[in-house]
């Protein structure tokens, strides 16, 4: 899965921050820290697997290009987990009669309570588009598909990555003193 140029820039900057020895290479544990600091959530097994793919063996180290390859592999793994599918699964919890539909008012209330990033006008527009006007219900399968077509999740993710990178820089600029 291709990474955005902005993400690659952030990744390389984060790599430099974590490369404390300034050797241009990092070990497996540090690679995991870099990935996690940029919003990825790999397991230790995934880190080990990815590291072996980009570094060869556990005693090797990864350079910035290897780090980019590792992030691409991780992005591919994350992309294979359908966000739309996860959303669909979440909606099924509220579908008491397993009809595949939720009451429009209930769904709108639910979306507002989970801080769904749409203003009132956009929310009404979305509801008009997806609800069955006669029954006042929403086919949440259609909703899941529509939500991920309409939402600009990259902007929010980019902002979170920038905030996290700033926190990391601040931490390394002024590390806590040992007690």
Order of alpha helices (4+ residues) and beta strands (2+ residues): alpha-alpha-alpha-alpha-alpha-beta-alpha-alpha-beta-beta-alpha-alpha
